[in-house]
Amino acid sequence: MKVLHVISDSNIGGAGVLLCNLLTCFERDKVESTVALPCGSKLAPRLIRIGVPVLYLSESCERVSPNSVWELSRIIKKGKADLVHTNAAISARVAARLCGVPVLHTRHCYYPPTGLLAKPLACRVAGVCNRMLSDHVIATADAAAENLLQLGIPENKISIIINGSLPVREVDEATLNETRRAFGIQKEDFTVGICARLEECKGHNTFLSAAAILRQLRPDISFRFLMIGEGSRRSYLEQMTAALALEDCVTFTGFVLDMAPVYRILRVNVNCSCGTETSCLAISEGMSVGLPTVASDYGGNIAMIGESNAGILFPVGDAEALANAILQIAEDEELEKKMQKCAYERYLSHFTAEKMSREVQSVYENLTVNRRSRS
């Protein structure tokens, strides 16, 4: 089975990492994958390293344009693709339809319908458009599936497949010490991290407010806070850090290519999302090293933590509740150990890349078998 993956990202975001995880674990004797992406995409070297052929697009595929549809149609026909799998690349869906090739897309985001999409007529129109452009949709959380149902996508056209992560590798002590030095952290510090794009929907302001509360509540505990990632809100968040007098304990790391040593120096992994979150890769990667999570009760975060004791949920935007949850772990060594064990067990049972790949491959097989049966 030949599958063309089309991704519109030019940077390495969650969708790109997820795609790499997926392609790493496919049965390559059954699924032959090629990825089409924008010229200059930072994702390309990573795909090439895992042995996946890459095609560079000269036209933007995120929105429909005649040039992009023509370019992708040519790629689909030349490569004799049996299936096209997209994310936000609408031109790829149109091109697949014109070529008579089954197409599915992955819904990575969760947005409660607002504005025009909250109106029944607009939902019906959006649903018709989605049904016309996709044979099937993969939702990466129950919350994302709810969105799709609200948009009129039939339940039998939706598969809920939780994002899966590759296990974070072991790291030697020398590398861990070097990482600590790079971020100004001591081994005895209680280090708390948030790994997310520095954008409003990720709730970093709540993280910083909680840091200020913790400093005030327990000045005797050597808390350190890592802001891992890059984005348009960095300047604003740096100003907020200064205003809260947190410059001595908050470090902005920027984009980190190798997260393995970072996860292994953290004591708590935080997710403060107030928008878009389905099944967060930073949470599942952290769980793969037994890292306790404190996450907002938004979107897919609730299902990721569940009743597992692998983490603690707090109300969206509630900095005091976030601070108290972190403090609960920092003050109770036995609780921390229990959460570490539960986090690792939950990763193995729910969030491995192998599990995700098996489920996606099953969707592929069903789509191509149905196509052959109709031919």
C-alpha angles and dihedrals in degrees: 000000000000114000125189113204116199120195125176098200117114092188132053103266132156093281091053094049089047091052091052090050090050096049093045091059103039118114095251094199086063103032120045107192133196124179125213114198141154121290110267094020112164088218094067098079091052092051092047090051091059091048101255118143113240129207119195119222120216092194129060109252100188093092129030116270129156093237094051093046090049093048093049093044088056091050093049093050096043093048093043090226116197092197140013119214117190141171115197094341102118093171089061091056091051091047092050090051091051090050093048093240122140112254134195132175135201121236106212099169139071118209122164105229111264137168115000094356090060089066116092096230093050090048091052092050091048090048093052091050092049092048090050093051102040135044091198141002129215112211114200094210141014087255091057090049089053089056091051093049089050088053091055101258109149115246092237089060093058128080118187107217116169117224112261129209134207111240114266108249126243116266127206121239094249091059091047091052091048090051091050091050091049090056097037094248129146122216091244094053118111098234121199121187141191116197110195143109110282093248131127095252091062094065101227091156088065089051092053093045089052090050090055091049092050092050089053096043098045113017087162092068114081098229119181123186126205122200101199116193143038134254150129095291097059096104092047092048093047089053090049090051090054093046090054091047091239099129092111094057106029121077126189104209099183118214111343116204096191110043097173097094091041094056089048095056094049124096096190130025113210132201116185099173119161095175144029099008119145116148106347116217092205089060095048093043089051091049089054088068093041095257116164114235131214109192140171116253092245128128115317096357091088093058093043093058095032118157092315102112085231089120148345127258123215131187114271112269095006103132094177092055090048091051092048092050092051090046091050089060095041092053099045117059093181091053090050092052092048091050091048091055093045092048093054093046091049091051091053094048100040117012113043120128089230092060092048093048093051090053094047091047089053090055089051092051093049092050095049093043090051090050093052091047090055093048 
